[in-house]
Amino acid sequence: DTAVSQTPKYLVTQMGNDKSIKCEQNLGHDTMYWYKQDSKKFLKIMFSYNNKELIINETVPNRFSPKSPDKAHLNLHINSLELGDSAVYFCASSQPPHNEQFFGPGTRLTVL
Amino acid sequence: QKEVEQNSGPLSVPEGAIASLNCTYSDRGSQSFFWYRQYSGKSPELIMFIYSNGDKEDGRFTAQLNKASQYVSLLIRDSQPSDSATYLCAVRSGGFKTIFGAGTRLFVKA
């Protein structure tokens, strides 16, 4: 019954590696998001897709590449991981008219 | 000026008291306003949203919006220790982007 799910929950990896995080929502929402929450707990938008189309692309290094194979899935691939990429990454989804967002459980990424 | 500002706290209130959390925003075109609660190590969960000036009540929670003053608040009545968390204010303009404040940490003392 999980509305927004993410895998993996924890990811520990070495600098320079490439990793992916997957997100799925079963709410039937058209819009999905990736957020980064750093150690200071500030939640910052990275990307948003609406019906598989990229609509928000914040100032994020191009090592980060989102991909939406269908409107229920939004994945995040990160190349050449750096120490500063360590954070919790949240996926979320929303639907008009008010676009209240529902968040996944988060993926805690630790780059060593 | 930050787009969405909240007092980082911590705000400490005794059990049973009213907790008042405040948020100001800079974009006058903002249309929808949200309050999320985030427990440590967990994801943000929606408490309520408001889009019209005035008050909106849901159980022990009341959201208040004043667009002229660019101000939105959340009142928690009869605060419980389980309400201890970080409360995030979020504001959405006409597009798809929602801006989150840095959050206010609330402690409810038993």
Interface residues (C-beta under 8 A of the other chain):
Chain A: T31 K40 K41 F42 L43 K44 I45 S48 N50 I55 I56 F90 H98 N99 E100 Q101 F102 F103 G104 P105 G106
Chain B: S32 F34 Q38 K42 S43 P44 E45 L46 F49 Y51 T86 L88 A90 R92 F96 K97 T98 I99 F100 A102 G103
